[in-house]
Each structure stands twice: as C-alpha cells, then as structure tokens.
Amino acid sequence: MKAAYYLLKEHWIRVSYNSKGITGLCWVSLPDPLNEPTQMTNRVIREIKAYLNRKRKSFSVPLCPSGTAFQKKVWNAVMKIPYGKTKTFQQLAEELGTSARAVGSAVSRNPIMLLIPTHRVVGTSGMVPSYGGRVDHKQNLLDLESGRTTTQTA
C-alpha cells in the first residue's frame, strides 16, 4: 500500500492509494517517513481543503475502497446522501433491505472517511455516533455542511 501524508490544520491525514484510486483516508498521529505523494493525492487534499472552506460539496477523485460486496453496497448508498443532509441507519437499512445493525457495521468499516460521507449517517433519534473514533469530528462535519459553523480554513 502506498500512502501520502498531509498536515490539515493541526492534524495529520494519511491518503492511501493504488493505481485505480484512493483506498483509504484517515487521521494519523504522525506521518510515516515513507511519504509518496502523487498528483491524485495532491488533488484529493486540494478538494478536501475546498470542502472545508465550503467551496466544494463533492469529490472527483476515483475511489477504490476494499470491503465486502455488502459493505460496498452500503458505501454506495451513503455516497448518494446529498451534502448537508442526513439519513438514519434505519432509513438506509430499509432502502437496502437489511438491518440497521448491518448498515452500522458497514458504515463503521468505511476506509475512506469524508469521501465516502458516512458522517451523514445518524442514529434514529438524531444521535451522532462516533466517526473514525471521534464524535466531535462527525458533528463538526455535519455542522459545516449545515452551515452551523464558520468557514474552516484548511
């Protein structure tokens, strides 16, 4: 697996990739010394910065997540949730003909945070479950998309 590391605000992000597209996107505490940025990883970071500054609502880089057929089906459904909107685990489960628990399991295994916008999936009561281990990250993204926060300079 190849990866590139970028500092966004005060947080490091790792962009993993292969020849077909982005395979992973996650927060890391420190970058790996083996840093291999490419035009594609530079582009995704530019797009993320634009998103964080409310100048972009979608991403154009190719995605190549690794997962089961079911997980990919859930992630594809999540990618159809519009910017600024949310769906509950139950709503997605009903659309996909499965259980909310199964949807939650697939959502929790999303390897490409933000680009596969699982932050837009919430609990039935509007509860915000953790996102990559951080409830505050998910809430911040939901607030950004809904216009409840000021512009984020990345």
NORNORBEL-V316363 format. One record per helix or strand of 2 or more residues. SS is the DSSP state (a for helix, b for strand). FROM is the first residue (numbers start at 1). LEN is the number of residues. If there is no record, write none. Layout:
<<SS;FROM;LEN> <SS;FROM;LEN>>
//
This chain:
<<b;2;7> <b;11;8> <b;21;8> <a;39;14> <a;69;10> <b;87;2> <a;89;8> <a;100;9> <a;118;3> <b;121;2> <a;135;12>>
//
